């Protein structure tokens, strides 16, 4: 059996796509959220590169050494930038859970998330894991991969696109805070109202030890409304994924 060997342009296109895919997989969820060995991540990047090769024009693939080195550096920058955009927006779900932890009185020391290897409060870690589960259950990861493949049809990064890139990143950072507050807002309003009510009871009946019951009451209220507020997460995750794909393609000029 003979194995056909592709020409140089196809091999170099595969190499460039794998470099971009490796940088993207190392940063962007859901791939970065799972503790995978380096060889497994390299295999995922190679699989993505095989999908992307047909979408890379041969005219954009340099065949000389200097051009190839410059193209590799550029692909690392583009892949990292695409990953940062996705990570910034997707992290809003975990941040919303952290807000609920602070307002709900669950002030235990943050535990280590075994997936992201970051320290997150209890509700924040739960929201983060639930967002990852929804990302796979809803097929959002396929949308992220499709957006990554489409990024090869863009004009790429240039000095003229730096202003657009900074604008997109600034907008995504603002969307991160707004989305986190929107996801946690219903529970924050309830918890704030509970604190006001407990304060009024303590003012009306100073002899009653209200603060002894305030902590378990607030924690129980938090757990109750977290269960009710889970219904908001599927829509929020879908919107964040669509925004991540749109902004990623905007950055590379698609």
C-alpha positions, 0 to 999 in steps of 0.5 A: 500500500502506498501513502500519497504525500501532499505537496509542500503548500498543503503540508505547510498549511497543515502546520500553520493550522495546527499552530493556531489550533494549539494556541486556541485549544490551550486557552479557549473553553471547553478544551482548556477547562479539561486537564488533558495531557499535552499529547492529547491537546496536540492531537486535538489541534491536529484534528482541527488542522485537518478540518481547516486545511481545505479552507486555507488558500494556497496563495496565503501559505509561505514556502520560504523559511523567513515567511514561514517563521513569521507566519507561525508567530502570527498564527500563535498570536491569532490563536491566542487572541481567539482563545482570549475572546472566548475565555473572557466571555465564557468566564462570566458564568463562573463570575456570576456564581462567585457573586452569589457566593459573596451575597449569599454568605457562603464565605468558606475558603475557595476550593480548587477546581480540578478542571480549570485548576483555578480557585473558585467559590462553591457556587462559582465552581458549580456554575462553571461545571454546569456551563461546561455541561451545557456547552457540550449538551447544546452543541455549543462546542461545535459552534466554537469549532465552526467559528474557528475554522471560518477564521481562516477565511479572514484577513488576519491581524495587521497594524490597521486592525489593532484598533478594531481588536482593542475595541472588541476586547474592551467590549468583551470585558464590559460584556463579561461584567454585564453578563455576570451581573445579569445571570446573578441578578435575580438571586442578588435581588432576593438575597439583598431583600433578605438582608434588609428584612433581617436588618428590620427585624433586628431593629424592631426586636433588639432582644432577639438574636436575629444574627444567629439565625441570619446565616443559616437562613441566608444560606438556605435561601441561596441554595433554594434560589440557585436551584430555581435560577438554573433555568437561566443558564442555558440561554445565557450560555448560548448567547455567550457562545454566539457572541464569542464566535461573532467577536472572534470572527470580527477580530480576524476580519471575517 
